[in-house]
Amino acid sequence: MTTEHSKTIERAATIGQSPTDWHQVSPISRGVWSISEPGHVSLWLIAGRDQAVLLDTGMGFVPLRPVVEAITDLPIRVVNSHFHFDHVGGNHEFDRVAIHPAGVQPLASPTPSHVLDTYLGYTDRMVRACESVRAADREYLHLLDADSTPRRPPAGLVRRAWRVAPPPATETVADGEVLDLGGRTLTVLHTPGHTPDGICLLDSLTGILFTGDTVNSGPIYAHEPESDLDDFAASTARLAAMKDDVSLVAMNHFGRIVAAPYLLQEVADAFADLEGRRAEARRARDVLGAVVDEIEFAHFSIVVAPHRAGVG
């Protein structure tokens, strides 16, 4: 290992180290860090000898680049797991940004302001709900921690000024492509379902699978206009077939951002059995207020459009 790479590891060794009060930084494995915006989204920084990949750039509430540069001096290549606004808000801070070809066009379309305003309203309700259960969690459940306790948008955020309008991607990544970071590689897996451009990354050094929004520990969104249930079933079956070669599943949302690899099989089985479980769906709303049907499984749920669930 080079001296520079050793300095990268040493500089970021402290859990929670971050130059902002918004981001929560946690080392996960050697050369791998989660950079969480708790309650919103978790990003992943994977460092090799020569360069580092930042998987997604989050909400864009506050500058992200200083957080990354506090961890590593290596050149940064951003890879977007997909084009949704909560994954690309900081793209403009970086020179190299890659996305799957199916995401090039939607990435270049600014997120409508009413969508962002609706999300901020959801955030306020989420934080209030968390505060209402904090005492019970401390006494009985012990689930909330620094990575999972939802945070209000930073006090300095001018809500009406928050916009997500990333510049066009500078490059694309395709299924099977290998990203060489020096001493470790990341293999790109195209996993459409949540969106047509969804990808996962498999780390050769640690066996960690970074799943974007294809796999989550909470609701898995399969209800949006760009979602496709058949693609989701095929993608999750593909990931499940790899479970014995995966050491850890690293996710982007909700309180548990890492999971054992056999979660991949559970998710694949759920999508395969979705038709048979649709009658169990409960009516709910997503983070943007859309009416959905949610089918609950042991460690996650799948959210589908009401007409797909055949309820109501």
N, C-alpha and C positions, 0 to 999 in steps of 0.2 A: 504494500500500500504506500502511495506517495505521501510525502510530508504534508502537501496541501490537502489531500483527502483526509489524513489524520486530523488536521486542524478543523476540517468541516465537521467531523464526528464530535470532536471535543467541544467546539463552540456551541453546538446544539444539544449537548447532553442533558441540560437541565430541563426537566419536565415543566411545561408551562411557559418557558422562555419566549417572549415576544416583545417587540418594540411598540406594540399597541395594546390597549386595554380590551380590544375587541376579539382578537384571535387567540386561540388556545393551541399551543404547540406541544405535541407529545411524541417522543421517539417510540416507534413501534417495533423495529428490528434494525439491524445494522444498516445504516444508510437509508432508512425509511422513516418518515415523519408524517403524522397527521397534522394538518393545520385546520383547526375547526373554527367555524362560526357557530357556536353552540346553539342548538335548536333549529338551525337553518341548513347548513351543509358542511361537510368535511371534505377538505382537499388533501391530496397526497403528493409528497415530495419524495422522489426516489433518486438517489445520487450514486453515480458510478465514479470511476477514476477521472474521466475526462469531461463529463457533462452531467446535468441532472434534468429529469423530466418532472414537470409540475402538472399533475392530472387535475385539471379544472382550476378556475380562478374565482369562483364564488360569487357573492352578492354584489360586490363593488361598492359597499358602503364606505369603506376607508381604504387607503392604499395598501396593497398586498405586497408589492415588491420589497419594501423595507423588511417585511417579515421573512421573506425568502432569503434576502441577502444577509440577514442576521444568522441564518443557518449555514449558508454555503456561498463561496466565491465562485463556484463553478458556473460556466455558461448554462443558461436555463432555456429549455425548450418546453413550451406549453403544449399539452395535448388535451383537447376537450373530449370528454366522454360522450357528449352530445351537445346540441345547440341551445338547450333551455336556459333561460335568463339567470337562474341561480347557479349555473355552472360556468358562466362566461363573463361575469360582471367586471372582472379585472383584466380581461384579455388585452385591453389597450395599453397596459403598463409594460408589455413584453414585446420583444422584436420578432420572435419566432412563435407562431401559433399554428398548430396542426389540428385538423378535424377530418373525419371520414368524408369522402366526396358527397355523400347524400346530405351532409350538413352544411355544405358550403353556402348554398343559397339562403336557407333559413337563418343561418348565423348572421348574414349581412342585413337582415331585416330588424330594425329596432323594436324592442318590446314595447307594446302600447302602454301609455302612461296609466290607463285605467287598470291594467293588469297589475302593475307595480303598486298602485294605490290600494287595490284590493288585498294584495299580499301584506302590506303594512298593517292593514286592519286585522288580518288574521294573526300577525305577529303580536299585536297588542293583546288579543284574546288568549293566545298561547302563553304569554308571560304571566298574565293574571291567573290563568288556570294552574300554572306551575306553582305560583306563590300560595295558592289555596291548598295544595297538597304537600307542601314542603315539610310541615311538621309531622304528618303521618309517614312520609318517606324516611325522615330521620329516625323515627322511633321504630318503624316496622319493616320497611322495604329496602332501604339503602341502595336505591337505584340511581339517584341523581348524583352526578359528580361534575367536575369542571368541564368535561367534554360534552356533557349531555344536558346540563341545566340551561334552559333557553334564556337568551339575553335580549334585552331591548335594543333596537338600533341605536348606534352611538349618539350621545347627546348632541354632538355637533352636526349631525346629519340634518340637512334641510330637506324635508320629505318631498316637497314638491319639485325639488331640484334633482332628486335621485332618478337617474335614467340609465338604462342598459342598452347601449348602441355600439357593440364592439366593431372594430374595423374588420375587413375581410381577412380570412385566414391566409397565412403566407404559404402554407403547404398542406398536403393531405396525407393521411395514413390509411392503409388498406389492410384487409384481412390477411393474416399470415406475415405481414411485414415485421421485421426484427429491428428494433431500435437499439443500437449499440452505444452504451454509456461508458464503455471502458471497464472491463472486469465484470460487467453484468449486462444482460440484455433484457429487453421487454418485448414480448411477442404480442402483436395486435390481434385481437379476436373480434370480428364484426358480429355483434349480437343485437340485431334489430328486434323490436317488440315494443319497448317503451317509446322509442322514436326510430325512424328508418336508419339513422346514422349512428345508433348506439354502439359503443365498443367497450371491451374490457382489455386489461393489460395483465400478462402473466410474467412475473419476475423470475428469471432463471436462477438468480443467486439464492433467494429465500423460499421460492415456491409460493409467494403471496399472489393471490388473484385479486386485482382491483376491478370491481364490478360495475362502477358507474351506477346507473339507476336500473340495471337489469336485475339485481338482487338487492333487497333491503331487509332489515330486521323489523321494520314496521310495515306500513302500507306500501305495496308495490303497485305503482300507477299503470294500469293497462286500459284506461278509459278515455284517454285524450284523443282528439281527432286524428292525430298522427300515429296512434298506437295500433298494433295489430296482434290479435291473440294467437293466430297461427304462427307468426314469426316469434312471438314470445315463447310459445311451447317448444319450437325448434331450437331457439337459442339456449333456453334453460336446460333442455335435454343435452345439448352439446357440452355445456359447462358441467353438468352432473357426470358425464362420462369421463371427465378429467379429475374428479374429486380425489382420487388416490395419488395424484401428482401435485396436489395443492396442499400447502401447509396451513394457510390462513386465508379467510375471505375478508377483504377490506372494502367497506361500503361507504356511501356518501351521505346517508341520511339517518336520522333518528338516534335514539340514545345508545344503541349498541352498534358501534361502527366496525367491530371485528367479530368474526364468528368462526366456528370450526367448519372444516370443509364439507362435512356432510349436510350442512344447510343447503348446499347446491342440489343435492338429491331431493331434499324435502320440497324445494321450490319447483323443481322439474316435475315431481309427482303431483304437486298441486295444480300446475297448469295442465297436466295430462288429464286430471280428474275434474277440471273446472266445470265441465258440462254437468257432471253428476252432482256437484255441490251448489249449483246456482240457486236452488230453492232455499238454501240457508242464508242467502244474502240479506243484510240489513241495510236500510236506507241511511245514507250519510251524506256529508259534503266534503269536497276536497279543500285544499288550502286556498283556492280562489273562489270558493263558494258554490261550485257546480254540484248539482245533485248527482250522487253516484250510488252504486250498490257495492257493499264491502263484504267479502267472503273471508271469514277468519279461519286461520290454521294455527297450529301450535305455536309457532315462533314468528309469524308474520301474517299479513293479510293481502288479498289481491282486490284491487279496486277496479270495477268495470262500469261501463255506461249502463244506465238502468234498462234500456231496451235490450241490451245483450244479456243481462241477468234474467230477464223474463219476469221481473217482479214489478207489480204495480201498474 
